[in-house]
Amino acid sequence: MHVRRTLALALASVTALGALAACGDSPNANRDGNNAPSVLNIGMPNGPQTENHNPFLSSASAASLGYRWQIYEPLIMDNLIRPSDAGKPWLATKAEWTNGYKTLALTIRDGVKWSDGKPFSAEDVVFTFDLIKKTDALNVNALPLLDITSSGSTVTINFGAAQFVNQHKILTTIPMVPKHIWSTISDPSTDINKNPVGTGPYTLKSFTPQTTTLTVRDSYWQDLPKVKELRYTSYNDNNAQTTALANGESEWSFVFIPNYKTVYVDKNPQFNKVWPASVLGIHGLYINTTKKPFDNPALRRAMNMVINRNDIFVQAEAAYFHPEVTSVTGIPLPAGESFIAPEYKGQMHKVDVEGAKALLAQSGFKLEGNVLKDPTGKPVTLNLSDPAGWSDYITSLEIVKDNLSQIGIAATVEKANQDAWFTSVEEGNFEASFRWTNGGATPYDIYQTIMDGRLLKPIGTASPQGNFGRFNNPEATAALEAYANAPDDAARTTAMNTLQKIFVEQMPMIPVGADNAGGAYVTKNWVGWPDDQNPYAPAQPTQPNAVDVVLHLKPAS
């Protein structure tokens, strides 16, 4: 999960907002009898939380703060920072694909116990996948699950189509849940999972809207973490979170920090670190293509022609957080260079206001003074929305608002409540919003998040995994399926080239910046964090790898 936040406000008030940091002891005070640190303070700038420990729901407090991955674990631990590396065995000691990526054989680890003391087994894995198969709301990746069976410690899963592109999602992003508990839950898509039981090293100790505390358990299957307690605090916004990091109250976060060297790193350069590790994903302006006149691709292309990506990178992202996406395809460079279609190699986005006006005129729009009117004569207006505390996104929207005024579009910026925003975007009840895509080893995940018709839901029905703009293009869906089911690299290249052409010509989402799965952390009390020298995992506390990061940490003393 990603977090976003406003530049001018942040620069003016980051010091004054120190009082907004969550109350609590300094991390330096939380030490054991040997004077070694025992608590890790983790923060996210997501505002007050509503208790929900359901590990499947992206809107739950467990996902928002990231603590679900300390309680529940996946089968394999993939590393999106180095996607070509083999995954690290976790609850599964082996994962083998056969039958053209339609069959997955898993060898389930012995000796693992749930936190309530009952043994974890292949039966729980079968149950978890069967639960996803039977519960559409949990099958966020639209996995074509057929039959799931077990024999001893081996689980075999058959899919209705090749899963080449879904390997990471299947093995790394699905939390295993205990059959003996979840089989009694009437609706797993809405249950808040009041007393979570997982295979992870931590159990829930307490919850408040501001702070969730986890404590280590003795019966974990790996060596016990050195961190005895995890305290997750949800700060009101980026500024409060940054202040908490700068003064040591928070020790780990994924947060946009404007002027990060001055307001954070330079406050204690020996210990205050930022590692913006890049991945093959993007963020940008999603447009609701069901709303007229934004169902017209010419209008969306004209908007893309006037949005200044470099201004957003420099002014809203502090020239570090989300590197500018320059390719017209939306694929980040240089990571995605090898995937660029021949017709788009070297084609870079550039601001062209006059070109945008000409395109609109050719498409039946009229610019009357400072007002753009659609082909029916109605003025074009647009509501831009993102959570109030996500300052870089709000600043990005203000820049977009100014950019769009150059072609007569009257835009407004709405500073939304985070929970309401998540719901509105997933249900398609918005006009335009900055948001991210999924990331992976190829650009498939980018385009799939934006254009996959298999994720297309009616307005009012949540589509949490993508196609938030309700883009309905059968050719794009077919190309995504062709890529996923391709028998060889040549067929995948053909499908990828088709996807790029559709994206450039239809512009269902306006790309702006490359994504990252990095983090900000403080090394005064804990060492062992991932960095450029040892990029063993993303440094983001909301990723599945967060449990691996915590297991690597040792007291600095």
Secondary structure, 3 states (H helix, E strand, C coil): CCCCCCHHHHHHHCCHHHHHCCCCCCHHHCECCCCCECEEEEEECCCCCCCCCCCCCCCCHHHHHCCHHHHCCCCEECCCCCCCCCCEECCEEEEEEECCCCEEEEEECCCCECCCCCECCHHHHHHHHHHHHHCHHHCCCCCCEEEEEEECCEEEEEECCCCHHHHHHHHHCCCCCCHHHHCCCCCCCCCCCCCCCCCCCEEEEEECCCEEEEEECCCCCCCCCCCCEEEEEECCCHHHHHHHHHCCCCCEECCCCCCHHHHCHHHCCCCEEEECCEEEEEEEEEECCCCCCCCCHHHHHHHHHHCCHHHHHHHHCCCCCCCECCECCCCCCCCCHHHCCHHHCCCECCCCHHHHHHHHHHCCCEEECCEEECCCCCECEEEEEEECCCHHHHHHHHHHHHHHHCCCCEEEEEEECHHHHHHHHHCCCCCEEEEECCCECCCHHHHHHHHCHHHCCCCCCCCCCCCCCCCCCHHHHHHHHHHHHCCCHHHHHHHHHHHHHHHHHHCCEEEEEEEECCEEEECCCEECCCCCCCCCCCCCCCCCCHHHHHHHCEECC
